[in-house]
């Protein structure tokens, strides 16, 4: 679909860590999830990088986008609720590293 | 502030909208008719569209599988065009309850649910639903048993989410139309469950 696409790095079930970075500009990685470890739930496809689109560039090569599943108790140490409760967030591959 | 009905100056953003719209029309980029048609199209999208999809999935198990596999394609089967948007449908089950939020802005499956309610866009809902979903759901009148897993979906990028609620008991043999009437907007966001049929 896109003229250039970054190669997919992670598989479903693999553990990944969201980078703890604070770049300026338009970013689609919420602050609260940076630095946390989760597992890949699914690959959503590849999409132009929104950080580049916000700068009026074409966002290519397209970045793989994943849905990453986090345990609520890992994200919020004081979380009140079942130990199985989870949070799923869409994260672009360039924000992930192997955990 | 208190004297309603009196002349109110436009707010900053209202003024910006009017200015931009008038400039676009003046420069020939858009016509007034196109703007009006788009506003009308937006108003025509109502949660009944999503409810139709839910009722069809409840009555057609093979359709439900396709809907969970690829939401966009499955909606097209029902004649609902979802342009440039990837729809992910998540299924509620006795052991899993799903709920949707967008912490970054207010991403919402407008083609199926129409214009989002104000509370969905509020800072309070957006920040609290990821952190204390059980408490927020209780405020909506929904007590989720401790043993049920809650899955919160933060709609942060290109996907849009819709919850497929559980079919209420006592609706065996119902028509799709009748079933659809039990499916509220809130049930498809995940802050409610499908209505139970009236008894007695």
Interface residues (C-beta under 8 A of the other chain):
Chain A: X28 X29 X30 X32 X33 X44 X45 X47 X50 X65 X67 X72 X76 X79 X80 X81 X82 X84 X85 X86 X87 X88 X89 X90 X91 X92
Chain B: X86 X88 X103 X104 X130 X131 X132 X133 X134 X135 X146 X147 X148 X149 X150 X151 X152 X153 X154 X155 X156 X157 X158 X159
